[in-house]
Amino acid sequence: MTKLTALCVYCGSSGRVRESHLEAARKLGRLAGESGVDIVFGGGRVGLMGAVAEGALAAGGRVVAIIPHHLEALEVGLRNASEYLVVDSMHSRKQLMAERADAFCALPGGLGTLDETFEIITWRQLKLHDKPILLVNLDGYWDPLLRLIDHQIEEGYLRGPTDGLFQVVDSVEAVLDTAAKAPSPAIPDKIEQM
């Protein structure tokens, strides 16, 4: 069983999205806050990023905002986060988010969410960590991605199946329990050496 004290959430920063996705992000934050699980996220105060942080803070939880300097300069950061860390680059942000988390989940998002999610899955595939990774498939959002991964396996670009690299859950209610039930990490975490 994974000792879950901090959950890294990858998600979109756009506010022009389904209200059900914004509400799910708030709910995930609230559930984490009520469970004493810190939220580690990209530091934005807008879109799903802002909603998940808002939900956690409203429930008395802790949020760790990690934002690169160039985005902080645009004043899109959630400065009232429990911890507000400004880093020098996107890569530094991703690495610090990975170091600070016990598990990862991806809510709906755009290219940045894909980048973060694929990188953490790839790091797991390369045995740099074996922390749980969850795709939260709200309203079937990740179905096209899952079909692409199946296609990559069929074409020989991935050694399939991808079992063990990540899990898919259909609701935010399943995130904390699924992550906590994952086996404890068995390999030494090498993320800090990246």
N, CA and C atoms as a LAMMPS dump frame, in Angstrom:
ITEM: TIMESTEP
0
ITEM: NUMBER OF ATOMS
582
ITEM: BOX BOUNDS ff ff ff
-5.0000000000000000e+02 5.0000000000000000e+02
-5.0000000000000000e+02 5.0000000000000000e+02
-5.0000000000000000e+02 5.0000000000000000e+02
ITEM: ATOMS id mol type element x y z
1 1 1 N 0.839 -1.19 0
2 1 2 C 0 0 0
3 1 3 C 0.885 1.255 0
4 2 1 N 0.531 2.212 -0.826
5 2 2 C 1.257 3.472 -0.918
6 2 3 C 0.851 4.394 0.233
7 3 1 N 1.831 4.967 0.907
8 3 2 C 1.542 5.979 1.93
9 3 3 C 1.311 7.295 1.197
10 4 1 N 0.072 7.708 1.152
11 4 2 C -0.314 8.86 0.347
12 4 3 C -0.402 10.106 1.221
13 5 1 N 0.6 10.983 1.082
14 5 2 C 0.591 12.258 1.801
15 5 3 C 0.501 13.432 0.848
16 6 1 N 0.882 13.233 -0.415
17 6 2 C 0.851 14.322 -1.396
18 6 3 C 0.512 13.774 -2.773
19 7 1 N -0.497 14.354 -3.392
20 7 2 C -0.956 13.957 -4.722
21 7 3 C -0.645 15.068 -5.705
22 8 1 N 0.111 14.739 -6.753
23 8 2 C 0.378 15.691 -7.828
24 8 3 C -0.775 15.614 -8.826
25 9 1 N -1.361 16.759 -9.121
26 9 2 C -2.489 16.82 -10.056
27 9 3 C -2.068 17.593 -11.297
28 10 1 N -2.124 16.929 -12.444
29 10 2 C -1.91 17.561 -13.741
30 10 3 C -3.287 17.875 -14.314
31 11 1 N -3.498 19.095 -14.781
32 11 2 C -4.812 19.444 -15.319
33 11 3 C -4.727 20.755 -16.08
34 12 1 N -5.787 21.077 -16.766
35 12 2 C -5.816 22.252 -17.618
36 12 3 C -5.961 23.556 -16.856
37 13 1 N -5.505 24.626 -17.502
38 13 2 C -5.626 25.966 -16.926
39 13 3 C -6.684 26.799 -17.652
40 14 1 N -7.36 26.211 -18.589
41 14 2 C -8.401 26.929 -19.324
42 14 3 C -9.695 26.958 -18.519
43 15 1 N -10.365 28.091 -18.55
44 15 2 C -11.668 28.205 -17.903
45 15 3 C -12.817 27.959 -18.864
46 16 1 N -12.508 27.771 -20.14
47 16 2 C -13.535 27.567 -21.161
48 16 3 C -13.823 26.079 -21.341
49 17 1 N -14.141 25.412 -20.253
50 17 2 C -14.31 23.958 -20.264
51 17 3 C -15.641 23.593 -19.632
52 18 1 N -15.955 22.314 -19.677
53 18 2 C -17.206 21.847 -19.082
54 18 3 C -17.252 22.177 -17.591
55 19 1 N -18.384 22.667 -17.145
56 19 2 C -18.571 22.952 -15.718
57 19 3 C -18.418 21.673 -14.899
58 20 1 N -18.795 20.527 -15.475
59 20 2 C -18.656 19.261 -14.732
60 20 3 C -17.189 18.954 -14.453
61 21 1 N -16.283 19.36 -15.338
62 21 2 C -14.861 19.131 -15.103
63 21 3 C -14.334 20.063 -14.017
64 22 1 N -14.776 21.312 -14.026
65 22 2 C -14.38 22.249 -12.971
66 22 3 C -14.883 21.766 -11.613
67 23 1 N -16.11 21.302 -11.589
68 23 2 C -16.684 20.81 -10.325
69 23 3 C -15.956 19.555 -9.845
70 24 1 N -15.597 18.671 -10.764
71 24 2 C -14.844 17.469 -10.38
72 24 3 C -13.482 17.851 -9.806
73 25 1 N -12.828 18.854 -10.396
74 25 2 C -11.538 19.309 -9.881
75 25 3 C -11.693 19.859 -8.467
76 26 1 N -12.729 20.684 -8.242
77 26 2 C -12.988 21.197 -6.884
78 26 3 C -13.215 20.053 -5.906
79 27 1 N -13.962 19.06 -6.363
80 27 2 C -14.279 17.919 -5.488
81 27 3 C -13.023 17.128 -5.153
82 28 1 N -12.151 16.906 -6.138
83 28 2 C -10.903 16.202 -5.859
84 28 3 C -10.098 16.96 -4.817
85 29 1 N -9.998 18.274 -4.976
86 29 2 C -9.293 19.08 -3.986
87 29 3 C -9.913 18.958 -2.606
88 30 1 N -11.239 19.022 -2.554
89 30 2 C -11.938 18.905 -1.266
90 30 3 C -11.686 17.546 -0.626
91 31 1 N -11.786 16.485 -1.41
92 31 2 C -11.556 15.135 -0.876
93 31 3 C -10.136 14.99 -0.347
94 32 1 N -9.175 15.538 -1.077
95 32 2 C -7.786 15.485 -0.615
96 32 3 C -7.623 16.275 0.676
97 33 1 N -8.179 17.492 0.7
98 33 2 C -8.091 18.318 1.895
99 33 3 C -8.693 17.646 3.111
100 34 1 N -9.857 17.04 2.928
101 34 2 C -10.531 16.343 4.039
102 34 3 C -9.754 15.115 4.498
103 35 1 N -8.95 14.539 3.598
104 35 2 C -8.184 13.325 3.921
105 35 3 C -6.77 13.626 4.4
106 36 1 N -6.402 14.907 4.449
107 36 2 C -5.055 15.275 4.873
108 36 3 C -3.991 15.001 3.828
109 37 1 N -4.397 14.937 2.57
110 37 2 C -3.458 14.715 1.461
111 37 3 C -3.178 16.061 0.793
112 38 1 N -1.914 16.457 0.757
113 38 2 C -1.539 17.703 0.096
114 38 3 C -1.762 17.597 -1.404
115 39 1 N -2.14 18.707 -2.015
116 39 2 C -2.215 18.809 -3.472
117 39 3 C -0.953 19.51 -3.958
118 40 1 N -0.233 18.874 -4.866
119 40 2 C 0.923 19.466 -5.526
120 40 3 C 0.472 19.745 -6.957
121 41 1 N 0.629 21.003 -7.404
122 41 2 C 0.11 21.329 -8.735
123 41 3 C 0.936 22.44 -9.357
124 42 1 N 0.61 22.777 -10.589
125 42 2 C 1.39 23.712 -11.374
126 42 3 C 1.287 25.166 -10.997
127 43 1 N 0.543 25.486 -9.947
128 43 2 C 0.564 26.816 -9.378
129 43 3 C -0.417 27.823 -9.923
130 44 1 N -1.198 27.46 -10.942
131 44 2 C -2.125 28.422 -11.534
132 44 3 C -3.392 28.601 -10.721
133 45 1 N -3.979 29.786 -10.823
134 45 2 C -5.217 30.083 -10.106
135 45 3 C -6.437 29.997 -11.022
136 46 1 N -6.23 29.559 -12.263
137 46 2 C -7.302 29.536 -13.253
138 46 3 C -7.593 28.115 -13.714
139 47 1 N -8.751 27.927 -14.317
140 47 2 C -9.131 26.633 -14.874
141 47 3 C -9.236 25.54 -13.826
142 48 1 N -8.987 24.304 -14.263
143 48 2 C -9.042 23.178 -13.343
144 48 3 C -7.967 23.297 -12.27
145 49 1 N -6.805 23.874 -12.632
146 49 2 C -5.738 24.083 -11.644
147 49 3 C -6.262 24.876 -10.46
148 50 1 N -6.879 26.009 -10.76
149 50 2 C -7.413 26.844 -9.691
150 50 3 C -8.523 26.161 -8.928
151 51 1 N -9.355 25.405 -9.638
152 51 2 C -10.485 24.727 -8.994
153 51 3 C -10.021 23.664 -8.013
154 52 1 N -9.03 22.856 -8.374
155 52 2 C -8.564 21.808 -7.465
156 52 3 C -7.936 22.434 -6.218
157 53 1 N -7.176 23.509 -6.405
158 53 2 C -6.565 24.188 -5.261
159 53 3 C -7.63 24.829 -4.376
160 54 1 N -8.592 25.476 -5.012
161 54 2 C -9.693 26.111 -4.292
162 54 3 C -10.431 25.091 -3.429
163 55 1 N -10.719 23.917 -3.996
164 55 2 C -11.42 22.874 -3.252
165 55 3 C -10.633 22.388 -2.051
166 56 1 N -9.323 22.221 -2.233
167 56 2 C -8.475 21.755 -1.126
168 56 3 C -8.392 22.804 -0.029
169 57 1 N -8.162 24.053 -0.397
170 57 2 C -8.047 25.117 0.603
171 57 3 C -9.344 25.315 1.368
172 58 1 N -10.482 25.236 0.662
173 58 2 C -11.782 25.403 1.322
174 58 3 C -12.035 24.304 2.35
175 59 1 N -11.425 23.123 2.141
176 59 2 C -11.588 21.998 3.067
177 59 3 C -10.51 21.992 4.15
178 60 1 N -9.696 23.044 4.191
179 60 2 C -8.638 23.103 5.198
180 60 3 C -7.385 22.35 4.819
181 61 1 N -7.26 21.976 3.544
182 61 2 C -6.097 21.218 3.08
183 61 3 C -4.933 22.118 2.708
184 62 1 N -3.832 21.476 2.374
185 62 2 C -2.611 22.176 1.953
186 62 3 C -2.434 22.034 0.451
187 63 1 N -2.016 23.125 -0.189
188 63 2 C -1.697 23.077 -1.609
189 63 3 C -0.296 23.622 -1.814
190 64 1 N 0.466 22.91 -2.623
191 64 2 C 1.834 23.288 -2.95
192 64 3 C 1.833 23.723 -4.414
193 65 1 N 1.939 25.024 -4.627
194 65 2 C 1.931 25.609 -5.973
195 65 3 C 3.368 25.738 -6.455
196 66 1 N 3.656 25.147 -7.61
197 66 2 C 5.003 25.213 -8.178
198 66 3 C 4.872 25.813 -9.577
199 67 1 N 5.384 27.016 -9.742
200 67 2 C 5.143 27.76 -10.968
201 67 3 C 6.463 28.304 -11.513
202 68 1 N 6.675 28.205 -12.828
203 68 2 C 7.89 28.789 -13.399
204 68 3 C 7.811 30.315 -13.409
205 69 1 N 8.964 30.935 -13.339
206 69 2 C 9.059 32.392 -13.242
207 69 3 C 8.29 33.105 -14.353
208 70 1 N 8.392 32.599 -15.598
209 70 2 C 7.746 33.31 -16.71
210 70 3 C 6.226 33.33 -16.577
211 71 1 N 5.628 32.301 -15.948
212 71 2 C 4.181 32.316 -15.72
213 71 3 C 3.832 33.14 -14.488
214 72 1 N 4.682 33.101 -13.499
215 72 2 C 4.461 33.9 -12.291
216 72 3 C 4.464 35.376 -12.65
217 73 1 N 5.311 35.758 -13.584
218 73 2 C 5.393 37.155 -14.023
219 73 3 C 4.094 37.609 -14.697
220 74 1 N 3.329 36.692 -15.249
221 74 2 C 2.043 37.017 -15.868
222 74 3 C 0.924 37.123 -14.837
223 75 1 N 1.262 36.903 -13.563
224 75 2 C 0.324 37.005 -12.443
225 75 3 C -0.841 36.034 -12.553
226 76 1 N -0.545 34.827 -12.982
227 76 2 C -1.592 33.797 -13.031
228 76 3 C -1.438 32.8 -11.882
229 77 1 N -0.483 33.037 -10.995
230 77 2 C -0.213 32.103 -9.909
231 77 3 C -1.166 32.27 -8.731
232 78 1 N -1.366 31.175 -8.02
233 78 2 C -2.203 31.161 -6.815
234 78 3 C -1.317 31.515 -5.621
235 79 1 N -1.183 32.798 -5.381
236 79 2 C -0.23 33.272 -4.376
237 79 3 C -0.654 32.969 -2.948
238 80 1 N -1.915 32.63 -2.708
239 80 2 C -2.344 32.291 -1.35
240 80 3 C -2.255 30.789 -1.072
241 81 1 N -1.483 30.076 -1.887
242 81 2 C -1.26 28.64 -1.654
243 81 3 C -0.51 28.441 -0.34
244 82 1 N -0.612 27.25 0.215
245 82 2 C 0.108 26.925 1.447
246 82 3 C 1.603 27.096 1.251
247 83 1 N 2.096 26.649 0.107
248 83 2 C 3.477 26.889 -0.312
249 83 3 C 3.407 27.397 -1.745
250 84 1 N 4.126 28.474 -2.027
251 84 2 C 4.148 29.063 -3.353
252 84 3 C 5.603 29.122 -3.796
253 85 1 N 5.977 28.201 -4.678
254 85 2 C 7.368 28.055 -5.088
255 85 3 C 7.539 28.504 -6.538
256 86 1 N 8.416 29.469 -6.759
257 86 2 C 8.713 29.956 -8.107
258 86 3 C 10.037 29.338 -8.537
259 87 1 N 10.014 28.652 -9.684
260 87 2 C 11.202 27.964 -10.188
261 87 3 C 11.635 28.592 -11.507
262 88 1 N 12.818 28.211 -11.982
263 88 2 C 13.404 28.869 -13.148
264 88 3 C 12.921 28.349 -14.494
265 89 1 N 12.294 27.169 -14.543
266 89 2 C 11.913 26.621 -15.851
267 89 3 C 10.774 25.624 -15.717
268 90 1 N 10.184 25.291 -16.856
269 90 2 C 9.134 24.266 -16.881
270 90 3 C 9.699 22.928 -16.425
271 91 1 N 10.926 22.617 -16.849
272 91 2 C 11.516 21.343 -16.442
273 91 3 C 11.708 21.301 -14.932
274 92 1 N 12.19 22.377 -14.349
275 92 2 C 12.364 22.421 -12.888
276 92 3 C 11.025 22.241 -12.187
277 93 1 N 9.982 22.848 -12.744
278 93 2 C 8.645 22.704 -12.168
279 93 3 C 8.228 21.234 -12.166
280 94 1 N 8.368 20.562 -13.321
281 94 2 C 7.938 19.162 -13.413
282 94 3 C 8.739 18.274 -12.472
283 95 1 N 10.021 18.518 -12.393
284 95 2 C 10.862 17.691 -11.521
285 95 3 C 10.494 17.891 -10.057
286 96 1 N 10.308 19.121 -9.624
287 96 2 C 9.969 19.383 -8.231
288 96 3 C 8.581 18.847 -7.894
289 97 1 N 7.646 18.968 -8.821
290 97 2 C 6.317 18.394 -8.603
291 97 3 C 6.435 16.885 -8.399
292 98 1 N 7.249 16.233 -9.212
293 98 2 C 7.427 14.78 -9.106
294 98 3 C 8.1 14.397 -7.798
295 99 1 N 9.084 15.179 -7.381
296 99 2 C 9.784 14.893 -6.119
297 99 3 C 8.863 15.034 -4.918
298 100 1 N 7.94 15.993 -4.973
299 100 2 C 7.096 16.3 -3.814
300 100 3 C 5.876 15.394 -3.691
301 101 1 N 5.616 14.541 -4.677
302 101 2 C 4.384 13.745 -4.703
303 101 3 C 4.63 12.27 -4.423
304 102 1 N 3.616 11.635 -3.845
305 102 2 C 3.608 10.181 -3.635
306 102 3 C 2.856 9.475 -4.755
307 103 1 N 2.001 10.223 -5.468
308 103 2 C 1.188 9.673 -6.556
309 103 3 C 0.821 10.822 -7.483
310 104 1 N 0.363 10.469 -8.685
311 104 2 C 0.048 11.442 -9.72
312 104 3 C -1.323 11.134 -10.308
313 105 1 N -2.049 12.184 -10.663
314 105 2 C -3.279 11.963 -11.428
315 105 3 C -3.408 13.045 -12.483
316 106 1 N -4.008 12.685 -13.592
317 106 2 C -4.241 13.612 -14.689
318 106 3 C -5.738 13.775 -14.883
319 107 1 N -6.205 14.996 -14.657
320 107 2 C -7.559 15.385 -15.001
321 107 3 C -7.527 15.874 -16.454
322 108 1 N -8.67 16.19 -17.044
323 108 2 C -8.639 16.738 -18.398
324 108 3 C -7.757 17.98 -18.493
325 109 1 N -7.143 18.142 -19.657
326 109 2 C -6.278 19.29 -19.894
327 109 3 C -5.82 19.302 -21.332
328 110 1 N -4.951 20.248 -21.629
329 110 2 C -4.453 20.418 -22.986
330 110 3 C -3.057 19.867 -23.165
331 111 1 N -2.273 20.55 -23.991
332 111 2 C -0.938 20.06 -24.334
333 111 3 C -0.017 19.992 -23.12
334 112 1 N -0.084 20.979 -22.231
335 112 2 C 0.756 20.951 -21.038
336 112 3 C 0.445 19.752 -20.154
337 113 1 N -0.84 19.441 -20.025
338 113 2 C -1.248 18.275 -19.231
339 113 3 C -0.732 16.996 -19.878
340 114 1 N -0.834 16.909 -21.201
341 114 2 C -0.296 15.742 -21.908
342 114 3 C 1.209 15.622 -21.688
343 115 1 N 1.915 16.749 -21.8
344 115 2 C 3.357 16.754 -21.614
345 115 3 C 3.723 16.222 -20.23
346 116 1 N 3.107 16.764 -19.203
347 116 2 C 3.412 16.341 -17.839
348 116 3 C 3.061 14.881 -17.612
349 117 1 N 1.892 14.482 -18.097
350 117 2 C 1.428 13.107 -17.894
351 117 3 C 2.326 12.11 -18.622
352 118 1 N 2.642 12.39 -19.892
353 118 2 C 3.513 11.471 -20.627
354 118 3 C 4.906 11.406 -20.027
355 119 1 N 5.406 12.537 -19.55
356 119 2 C 6.742 12.508 -18.964
357 119 3 C 6.773 11.641 -17.712
358 120 1 N 5.776 11.769 -16.829
359 120 2 C 5.805 10.987 -15.588
360 120 3 C 5.563 9.507 -15.883
361 121 1 N 4.754 9.201 -16.91
362 121 2 C 4.567 7.795 -17.309
363 121 3 C 5.87 7.258 -17.896
364 122 1 N 6.521 8.054 -18.729
365 122 2 C 7.798 7.63 -19.318
366 122 3 C 8.844 7.412 -18.24
367 123 1 N 8.908 8.304 -17.258
368 123 2 C 9.86 8.125 -16.154
369 123 3 C 9.591 6.815 -15.421
370 124 1 N 8.31 6.458 -15.303
371 124 2 C 7.983 5.175 -14.656
372 124 3 C 8.421 4.013 -15.55
373 125 1 N 8.17 4.129 -16.842
374 125 2 C 8.579 3.087 -17.783
375 125 3 C 10.092 2.883 -17.741
376 126 1 N 10.848 3.968 -17.548
377 126 2 C 12.307 3.904 -17.485
378 126 3 C 12.829 3.539 -16.091
379 127 1 N 11.896 3.239 -15.194
380 127 2 C 12.219 2.811 -13.815
381 127 3 C 12.933 3.895 -13.016
382 128 1 N 12.558 5.153 -13.283
383 128 2 C 13.062 6.252 -12.463
384 128 3 C 12.208 6.426 -11.208
385 129 1 N 11.02 5.85 -11.226
386 129 2 C 10.128 5.82 -10.054
387 129 3 C 9.097 4.732 -10.311
388 130 1 N 8.374 4.353 -9.273
389 130 2 C 7.221 3.468 -9.481
390 130 3 C 6.042 3.903 -8.614
391 131 1 N 5.863 5.215 -8.545
392 131 2 C 4.72 5.79 -7.839
393 131 3 C 3.459 5.621 -8.7
394 132 1 N 2.289 5.518 -8.058
395 132 2 C 1.039 5.354 -8.821
396 132 3 C 0.745 6.559 -9.719
397 133 1 N 0.213 6.255 -10.902
398 133 2 C -0.217 7.276 -11.859
399 133 3 C -1.636 6.928 -12.291
400 134 1 N -2.536 7.904 -12.202
401 134 2 C -3.937 7.674 -12.55
402 134 3 C -4.39 8.658 -13.614
403 135 1 N -5.073 8.161 -14.639
404 135 2 C -5.781 9.016 -15.59
405 135 3 C -7.227 9.052 -15.131
406 136 1 N -7.748 10.244 -14.859
407 136 2 C -9.132 10.393 -14.411
408 136 3 C -9.976 10.669 -15.657
409 137 1 N -10.683 9.649 -16.087
410 137 2 C -11.361 9.659 -17.382
411 137 3 C -12.768 10.246 -17.275
412 138 1 N -12.85 11.523 -16.877
413 138 2 C -14.138 12.196 -16.728
414 138 3 C -14.852 12.286 -18.068
415 139 1 N -16.073 11.833 -18.104
416 139 2 C -16.894 11.911 -19.318
417 139 3 C -16.194 11.292 -20.525
418 140 1 N -15.329 10.294 -20.304
419 140 2 C -14.619 9.642 -21.401
420 140 3 C -13.541 10.507 -22.033
421 141 1 N -13.078 11.544 -21.315
422 141 2 C -12.129 12.496 -21.877
423 141 3 C -10.873 11.831 -22.435
424 142 1 N -10.341 10.843 -21.736
425 142 2 C -9.081 10.216 -22.151
426 142 3 C -9.28 9.046 -23.122
427 143 1 N -10.513 8.739 -23.517
428 143 2 C -10.75 7.613 -24.435
429 143 3 C -9.935 7.712 -25.724
430 144 1 N -9.86 8.874 -26.391
431 144 2 C -9.037 8.944 -27.609
432 144 3 C -7.558 8.651 -27.34
433 145 1 N -7.045 9.109 -26.214
434 145 2 C -5.652 8.834 -25.863
435 145 3 C -5.442 7.338 -25.633
436 146 1 N -6.377 6.708 -24.953
437 146 2 C -6.256 5.27 -24.696
438 146 3 C -6.297 4.482 -26.003
439 147 1 N -7.104 4.941 -26.966
440 147 2 C -7.124 4.284 -28.291
441 147 3 C -5.779 4.469 -28.997
442 148 1 N -5.181 5.661 -28.872
443 148 2 C -3.869 5.901 -29.475
444 148 3 C -2.822 4.974 -28.867
445 149 1 N -2.853 4.806 -27.567
446 149 2 C -1.895 3.914 -26.911
447 149 3 C -2.088 2.479 -27.389
448 150 1 N -3.34 2.042 -27.525
449 150 2 C -3.601 0.701 -28.078
450 150 3 C -3.026 0.591 -29.491
451 151 1 N -3.181 1.641 -30.293
452 151 2 C -2.641 1.659 -31.658
453 151 3 C -1.109 1.568 -31.636
454 152 1 N -0.47 2.279 -30.72
455 152 2 C 0.986 2.215 -30.602
456 152 3 C 1.444 0.8 -30.259
457 153 1 N 0.694 0.123 -29.413
458 153 2 C 1.018 -1.265 -29.067
459 153 3 C 0.864 -2.155 -30.306
460 154 1 N -0.276 -1.993 -31.016
461 154 2 C -0.525 -2.792 -32.217
462 154 3 C 0.561 -2.589 -33.27
463 155 1 N 1.081 -1.391 -33.386
464 155 2 C 2.094 -1.065 -34.393
465 155 3 C 3.513 -1.412 -33.93
466 156 1 N 3.653 -1.886 -32.702
467 156 2 C 4.952 -2.313 -32.213
468 156 3 C 5.813 -1.227 -31.589
469 157 1 N 5.247 -0.02 -31.39
470 157 2 C 6.029 1.07 -30.803
471 157 3 C 6.034 1.047 -29.285
472 158 1 N 5.102 0.334 -28.713
473 158 2 C 5.073 0.12 -27.265
474 158 3 C 5.026 -1.364 -27.009
475 159 1 N 5.771 -1.777 -26.016
476 159 2 C 5.666 -3.175 -25.593
477 159 3 C 4.431 -3.261 -24.724
478 160 1 N 3.416 -3.861 -25.226
479 160 2 C 2.147 -3.902 -24.505
480 160 3 C 2.035 -5.124 -23.648
481 161 1 N 1.06 -5.16 -22.829
482 161 2 C 0.176 -4.035 -22.516
483 161 3 C 0.869 -3.055 -21.566
484 162 1 N 0.241 -1.91 -21.38
485 162 2 C 0.823 -0.882 -20.512
486 162 3 C 0.437 -1.093 -19.055
487 163 1 N -0.08 -2.282 -18.733
488 163 2 C -0.46 -2.583 -17.357
489 163 3 C 0.682 -2.247 -16.414
490 164 1 N 0.34 -1.598 -15.347
491 164 2 C 1.338 -1.266 -14.348
492 164 3 C 1.926 0.123 -14.519
493 165 1 N 1.918 0.669 -15.728
494 165 2 C 2.45 2.016 -15.904
495 165 3 C 1.488 3.074 -15.366
496 166 1 N 0.191 2.863 -15.601
497 166 2 C -0.828 3.781 -15.087
498 166 3 C -2.14 3.034 -14.972
499 167 1 N -3.062 3.64 -14.24
500 167 2 C -4.407 3.088 -14.104
501 167 3 C -5.4 4.145 -14.565
502 168 1 N -6.554 3.694 -15
503 168 2 C -7.62 4.598 -15.417
504 168 3 C -8.759 4.476 -14.413
505 169 1 N -9.239 5.622 -13.925
506 169 2 C -10.418 5.665 -13.065
507 169 3 C -11.417 6.614 -13.71
508 170 1 N -12.688 6.409 -13.424
509 170 2 C -13.728 7.202 -14.075
510 170 3 C -14.235 8.378 -13.254
511 171 1 N -13.773 8.497 -12.006
512 171 2 C -14.285 9.572 -11.16
513 171 3 C -13.209 10.043 -10.197
514 172 1 N -13.35 11.279 -9.729
515 172 2 C -12.402 11.789 -8.737
516 172 3 C -12.563 11.084 -7.402
517 173 1 N -13.747 10.556 -7.148
518 173 2 C -13.968 9.827 -5.894
519 173 3 C -13.07 8.604 -5.789
520 174 1 N -12.647 8.057 -6.913
521 174 2 C -11.821 6.847 -6.914
522 174 3 C -10.329 7.138 -6.79
523 175 1 N -9.918 8.38 -6.913
524 175 2 C -8.49 8.702 -7.015
525 175 3 C -7.71 8.345 -5.755
526 176 1 N -8.096 8.882 -4.618
527 176 2 C -7.303 8.695 -3.4
528 176 3 C -7.243 7.236 -2.984
529 177 1 N -8.378 6.556 -3.038
530 177 2 C -8.419 5.151 -2.638
531 177 3 C -7.589 4.281 -3.579
532 178 1 N -7.706 4.516 -4.881
533 178 2 C -6.949 3.732 -5.862
534 178 3 C -5.449 3.968 -5.694
535 179 1 N -5.047 5.22 -5.512
536 179 2 C -3.629 5.52 -5.323
537 179 3 C -3.101 4.886 -4.041
538 180 1 N -3.89 4.954 -2.974
539 180 2 C -3.445 4.405 -1.687
540 180 3 C -3.347 2.881 -1.73
541 181 1 N -4.163 2.231 -2.554
542 181 2 C -4.14 0.759 -2.653
543 181 3 C -3.029 0.242 -3.557
544 182 1 N -2.366 1.127 -4.265
545 182 2 C -1.262 0.707 -5.137
546 182 3 C -0.134 0.149 -4.275
547 183 1 N 0.625 -0.782 -4.823
548 183 2 C 1.76 -1.308 -4.054
549 183 3 C 2.722 -0.198 -3.674
550 184 1 N 3.332 -0.335 -2.523
551 184 2 C 4.358 0.629 -2.115
552 184 3 C 5.482 0.62 -3.141
553 185 1 N 6.079 1.771 -3.399
554 185 2 C 7.192 1.797 -4.354
555 185 3 C 8.271 0.788 -3.975
556 186 1 N 8.73 0.051 -4.975
557 186 2 C 9.717 -1.01 -4.739
558 186 3 C 11.091 -0.657 -5.277
559 187 1 N 11.159 0.371 -6.106
560 187 2 C 12.466 0.756 -6.642
561 187 3 C 12.853 2.107 -6.044
562 188 1 N 14.115 2.353 -5.87
563 188 2 C 14.548 3.657 -5.345
564 188 3 C 14.149 4.775 -6.307
565 189 1 N 13.615 5.841 -5.753
566 189 2 C 13.192 6.99 -6.534
567 189 3 C 14.419 7.709 -7.081
568 190 1 N 14.52 7.817 -8.415
569 190 2 C 15.664 8.466 -9.047
570 190 3 C 15.306 9.795 -9.672
571 191 1 N 14.102 10.324 -9.343
572 191 2 C 13.65 11.569 -9.949
573 191 3 C 14.597 12.709 -9.61
574 192 1 N 15.091 12.763 -8.39
575 192 2 C 15.968 13.86 -7.987
576 192 3 C 17.267 13.879 -8.797
577 193 1 N 17.617 12.762 -9.428
578 193 2 C 18.857 12.686 -10.198
579 193 3 C 18.665 13.153 -11.632
580 194 1 N 17.451 13.511 -11.994
581 194 2 C 17.159 13.931 -13.376
582 194 3 C 17.831 15.251 -13.69
